Amino acid sequence: MRKSELDEWRTLTIKELQQKARDTKAELFNLRFALRTGHLTDFSKIRAMRRVYAQIQTVISEKRLAEEHHGAA
C-alpha cells in the first residue's frame, strides 16, 4: 500500500469507499476459493487483500467520525 493510494481513498465519498470495499471483499472471496481449489500459487495475495479491505474500512470509519464531529466530511 502506497501513501498516495491511501490519500486517494481519503478524497472519495463514503458511498464510493463502500463500493470499493465490496469489490475488495469479492476479490478476497475469489482468492480464498482459488486457494481451496488449488489454483492459487501466491498465498501472500490473500493477506494483502485482507489488509487493503481493512484500510478501506478504516478510512470509512475516519470519514464517519469526522462527519459526526463536524457535520459533513
C-alpha positions, 0 to 999 in steps of 0.5 A: 500500500502506497501513501498516495493510494491511501490519500486517494481513498481519503478524497472519495465519498463514503458511498464510493469507499463502500463500493470499493470495499465490496469489490475488495471483499469479492476479490478476497472471496475469489482468492480464498476459493482459488486457494481451496481449489488449488489454483492459487500459487501466491498465498501472500495475495490473500493477506494483502487483500485482507489488509487493503479491505481493512484500510478501506474500512478504516478510512470509512470509519475516519470519514464517519467520525469526522462527519459526526464531529463536524457535520459533513466530511 
